[in-house]
Amino acid sequence: MNIFQVLLLGLIQGVTEFLPISSLGHLALFQRLLGLKLPLVFDVLVHSGTLGALILFFQKDIKRTTIGAWEEIKRRQFGQQWKLIGFLILGSLPVAMVGLLFRSLVEKAFADLVLVGIGFLTTAALLFLGKVKIRNNSTLSQVIGIGLVQALAILPGISRSGSTVSVGVMLGMKKEEAFRFSFFLGMMAIFGATILQIPPIADFDAPKIIESFLAMGAAFLSGYFSLKLLKSIFLKGYLWYFAFYCLAIAGVCFAIR
């Protein structure tokens, strides 16, 4: 793999991770177009570049939650911040179980463009459903619903950001709340996936390490700016427009399968 291909895949990861068009689906498609067959560990490492973008973007929220949780411990009063942490743990359980139990299935799906295309169709459907509002005041059901679609988004073609924020709003969350909770969950999922890939990373030789860091850097930079763009698009109510793009890219996947 040459430097151009490494940087291209990193840029694709960064842009598509946060826009509701599935980074894994695009990586699978472009690897096919470029004639590459990369291990899952490479995709996880590139995702860790976007993790850095998330941490930078939400640094104030992370700091507020961390300090608030520590203050609640000192007061021995577990309030809003620990309630948020509890919901984040609960919402992360589905994706953790799917990732551990169905890892081989995910790798097979990544290599099958028909399944990737179906994933893009699923994303389009979820984006359209985000326009529907269900009367629901149960925070627990909102957390479980978002957690379940995040687990579904482990499959290529299904956008994690698009599905979680759409379902969050559909289940009654305010847009800012759904946006923040969705990406807090995303940080936990990416961090967990990176930890699981530490053994394969240890076997990387120098060229692979350099390639991975270049891709991570490209993903970090492009990811930060696409995250800012997504927030603006989402709060203005234009997220569902991306459903048409997902339908088109699904057609591409089916055509070159």
Buried (B, 14 or more C-beta within 10 A) or exposed (E): BEEEBBBBBBBBBBBBBBBBBBBBBBBBBBBBEBEEEBEBBBBBBBBBBBBBBBEEBBEEEBEEBEEBBEEBEEEEEEEEBBEBBEBBBBBBEBBBEBBEEBBEEBEEBBEBBEBBBBBBBBBBBBBBBBEEEEEEEEBEEBBBBBBBBBBBBBBBBBBBBBBBBBBBBBBBBEBEBBBBBBBBBBBBBBBBBBEBBEEBBEEBEEEBEEBBBBBBBBBBBBBBBBBEEBBEBBEEEEBBEBBEBBBEBBEBBBEEE
